[in-house]
Amino acid sequence: MTNFASTSLPQNRVPDVTVEFWLIKLMAVTMGETAADYLAVNLGWGLTATSVLMSAVLVIALGFQFAQKRYVPSFYWTAVVLISVVGTLVTHNLVDNFGVALETTAIGFTLALAATFAVWYAVEKTLSIHSIFTARREAFYWLAILFTFALGTAVGDLVAEVFALGYLTTGILFGAIIAAIAAAYYAFKIDAILAFWLAYIFTRPLGASFGDLLSQPVEYGGLGFGTIITSFLFLLVIVVLVAYLTVTQAPRTTGLSGEQQG
C-alpha cells in the first residue's frame, strides 16, 4: 500500500534563510527605495497616487501568494518587492504629506512591529518562520514584514538625513550592525528568531542607504546613476536569482521538526 503520510504534511509558505535569501532581500529593499522615488518623483505621480496604485498591486500579489499554499519563489519575491515599495511609501507619506517627524515615525513603527509580534506569539505560540503553513500565520508574517520595511525606511532616513551622516556612512553603519548580529548568532548562540528579525529590520536601511547613494544626484551626496538605472539593475539581479531558485529548489514540508528549528 502506498504511504501518503509524507505528501500530506503542510508545506512552509516562505523560503529557507539562505545566502540567496539575503541577497534577494537586500536587492528588494534597495529597489523598493529607488522604485518608490522613481514612480512618485521622476514620473510625477506624487506620493498619494503612487501609494494607492502600488498598494492595490500589492494586494493582488498577496492574493496570489496566499493562494499557493506553499513556497513558490516567483510569487513570494514579487510580494516582497512590492511590499518593500509600499512600506517605503507609507513612511514617506507620513513624513512628507502629513508632517510626522522621522523620530516619531520610527518610534511608532517600532511599537507597531512589537505589537504584531506580541499578538502573533499570543495566538500561535511561536514566531517561527519555519512553520508558516496556515493563512493566519502567513498574515502575521506579511504584516510584520510591512512594518519592518516602514521602520527601516524611517530609521535609515533619520540617520542619513536628520543626523546628517550621509548615505555611505549610514550604509556602513547598518552593515556593521548586521555583522554584529551575525556574530552574536554564530558565536554567542543568541535566539535564532530574534537574530533573523533584527537582521531583517536592519537590511532595510542598509539597502535603502546604498540605493540612495547610487541614485541620488552628486550634489545631494549620491553617485548620480538615477532611479531608473539603479532600479533596473537591482530588478535584473532579483529576476536572475529568483529564476535560479525556481529551477533548483524543491518544495519543503514542515512538521514538528519545523517548529523545533525556531
Steps between C-alpha positions, in 0.01 A plus 500: 500500500625850413592717797354848457614630840800688366304675226222605736726711720440876470759692301673809625388803300816709544860424400783356704751758622792456264764719339267540201222609734705787641633602159153528349369668815776762480434556129126531569535761773741702290263489206209587729665830585599594144180376334283696744699815423482434126123456493416784737759756393649423158172395339318775686227278640536643849504312828124460533427358154811280509405366844144415395612328180783301653288398799238363261765307307639367829157374607469312171851354537429388856179339379703287259757429773238381751340281233819293453488316837874442461816695422517598134800733440341714227185580699679542832771736377257703291309565822823593681603752234155659502472511879842663506371776271178542700682502834725777369200697377318466833789666681546768233129583515507542876808722484442700180120519476404503866806664654573221750858521624731213412571446869128458568457277195786274609361466852148439369604221264718345772194479725283370214754227421535404866120480531482280189754259647322500836160417349657247260664316789192520721286343227744249347743435789788532255666758275678234299549573131542127443135425567303753295248247372165665586340814362493658845870449560576629154287811565704574814820439302414750224374760746828477688693535174302810405586663831869403469517678163321810627714505815822444307415787266438733793817400684714520188372845407535613861866403519597609148306828481404625847821382666682605179729197478447470126407194296838327491570535873146392582535193281829407665347553845208267438727249329709493819184450709396203284852355529474533880165318498650219290797476736268488801302219338793284394737572790264551793200299377237770553145399417462420129164673463626817669813503282296449183254780562769744617701431185183528291425844645851636453543379143230752407699816592817331370347443158322834493819686586695342216202543268497872577878512469481361147190686381513844659670796322860574588401831661283309748774256595423228244684361199245625249402176323132591531201298615431338161843339455532408867153342515553309174836358608368373832183366337718309251698340783176407678353340187816295439517378860128416517526310171792306645303414815197400297708248307708364788276500808258219573190544722563444874258348747477613859404286794595519866864526404428833335371633831813384676723694263378827649 
